[in-house]
Amino acid sequence: MSSQRSSQNQKTTSGKSTGKHTGTAGLLALFGVILLVQGFGSAITESAWDTSFGVSAVLRKAGAPGWTDLVVGAAGCALLAAAARVRLMRKAP
């Protein structure tokens, strides 16, 4: 019965394989975009309008230096790169 379940998880009706990395890549991409916007967006709004938002605002209230916005944005870029790698590895033969 478990072999039937695993074969159902491996192929959809269109014939494309769907493994456990499908959800992983999606979550990595989602969190990557969130951190990218939170980090770099807050850095831009801080420099242009002297206000911050989201994760970076919380970090600033906690006493973190201004460059932490850029670290949060860079972490978002890293997660997006990891999501792209997972998707590419899944499509590789």
Backbone torsions as a table, in degrees:
resi	resn	phi	psi	omega
1	MET	NA	-37.6	179.5
2	SER	-68.8	-29.7	177.2
3	SER	-69.1	-33.8	176.1
4	GLN	-65.8	-41.4	-179.3
5	ARG	-65.9	-41.1	-179.6
6	SER	-69.3	-34.7	177.8
7	SER	-70.5	-31.6	175.9
8	GLN	-69.2	-35.4	178.6
9	ASN	-72.1	-23.8	-175.2
10	GLN	-83.9	-26.1	-177.2
11	LYS	-133.4	139.2	173.2
12	THR	-96.6	-177.9	-179.5
13	THR	-67.6	-24.8	179.2
14	SER	-83.9	-5.9	178.0
15	GLY	94.4	-4.1	179.2
16	LYS	-79.0	143.6	-179.9
17	SER	-81.5	139.7	176.5
18	THR	-129.9	106.9	179.3
19	GLY	-103.1	-166.5	-178.5
20	LYS	-72.2	-14.6	-178.0
21	HIS	-79.2	-10.0	-179.6
22	THR	-62.0	-49.9	178.4
23	GLY	-69.1	-34.2	179.9
24	THR	-63.2	-47.0	-179.6
25	ALA	-64.5	-39.0	178.7
26	GLY	-64.5	-43.0	178.6
27	LEU	-68.6	-40.1	176.9
28	LEU	-61.2	-42.7	179.4
29	ALA	-65.8	-41.3	179.5
30	LEU	-62.1	-51.5	179.8
31	PHE	-66.3	-32.1	176.7
32	GLY	-63.5	-45.7	178.9
33	VAL	-65.0	-41.7	179.2
34	ILE	-60.3	-49.1	-179.2
35	LEU	-67.4	-35.7	177.9
36	LEU	-60.3	-49.0	-179.7
37	VAL	-67.8	-43.5	-179.3
38	GLN	-62.4	-43.8	-176.6
39	GLY	-74.8	-61.5	-176.4
40	PHE	-72.2	-34.6	177.1
41	GLY	-64.2	-41.0	178.5
42	SER	-68.4	-37.4	177.6
43	ALA	-63.5	-39.7	178.9
44	ILE	-67.8	-46.3	-179.6
45	THR	-67.3	-31.9	177.4
46	GLU	-66.1	-42.6	-178.4
47	SER	-76.1	-33.9	-176.1
48	ALA	-85.9	-42.5	-173.0
49	TRP	-122.0	7.5	177.2
50	ASP	57.7	40.7	175.2
51	THR	-145.1	153.0	177.7
52	SER	-127.7	165.9	-178.8
53	PHE	-144.1	163.4	172.9
54	GLY	65.5	-141.2	-176.5
55	VAL	-59.3	-41.6	-178.2
56	SER	-66.4	-34.8	176.6
57	ALA	-64.2	-40.6	178.0
58	VAL	-65.0	-42.4	178.4
59	LEU	-63.9	-38.9	179.1
60	ARG	-66.3	-41.1	177.7
61	LYS	-64.2	-29.5	179.3
62	ALA	-80.1	-4.3	177.0
63	GLY	97.3	12.0	178.8
64	ALA	-72.9	147.3	179.3
65	PRO	-68.3	165.4	-176.7
66	GLY	-63.2	-28.1	-177.9
67	TRP	-71.2	-8.8	178.0
68	THR	-66.1	-25.1	174.8
69	ASP	-58.6	-43.5	-178.9
70	LEU	-68.7	-33.0	177.0
71	VAL	-66.3	-41.4	177.7
72	VAL	-62.9	-43.8	177.2
73	GLY	-63.3	-39.9	178.1
74	ALA	-66.2	-36.3	175.6
75	ALA	-63.0	-37.5	175.1
76	GLY	-62.4	-41.7	176.6
77	CYS	-62.2	-40.9	179.6
78	ALA	-64.6	-40.2	178.1
79	LEU	-66.8	-37.9	176.4
80	LEU	-64.5	-39.0	177.2
81	ALA	-65.4	-40.0	178.0
82	ALA	-65.2	-39.0	177.9
83	ALA	-64.4	-41.3	178.3
84	ALA	-63.9	-39.7	179.4
85	ARG	-64.5	-42.0	179.0
86	VAL	-62.6	-42.9	179.7
87	ARG	-65.5	-40.2	178.9
88	LEU	-68.5	-39.2	179.5
89	MET	-66.6	-32.4	179.0
90	ARG	-68.7	-33.8	-179.4
91	LYS	-83.0	-14.4	-178.8
92	ALA	-69.1	147.8	-178.4
93	PRO	-71.1	NA	NA
